[in-house]
Amino acid sequence: MASHLLDEVEKVCTHVAIMKRGVLITAGPVEEVLAQEDIIEVAAQNLTALQLVLKDFPGISSIKHNDHSVSVFFPAGTAQPEAINQYCFNHGVVINQLIPRKKSLETKFFELTND
C-alpha cells in the first residue's frame, strides 16, 4: 500500500518503508521504525520544579515541555517509569501523570525527511 495518509498506514500495515527523493531512508516493521527511543510524558502540579528535577535524572537524552507536561526521551529500551516516579518523589516532586508514549508514523516521517 502506498499512501500519504500515514495514520492509516500505521494502523493497517505491519511493515513500512520511508523514501526521500527516491532514496530509501528506513524500512522494517512499523513498531521497530517507531521504537528508536522511549518517551515518557510526565506531569506534576509544579512543572518548573519537575523540569529542574528531571534534568539531572540519569540516562535522559532530551526533555521537551509544553503547558501541561514534560516529555522525557531515552534511548530505546532504557526508560524506567518506576525509577522516574521514585526519583521525583525523593526530590520533593509528586507526579500526577506518567504515561509511556510513542511517536506517530507521521512525526517520524517528518523527522527523517526534513532537511
Secondary structure, DSSP 8 states (H G I E B T S, - for coil): ---S-HHHHHHH-SEEEEEETTEEEEEEEHHHHH-SEEEEEEEES-HHHHHHHHTTSTT--EEEE-SS-EEEEEETT---HHHHHHHHHHTT--EEEEEEE---HHHHHHHHH--
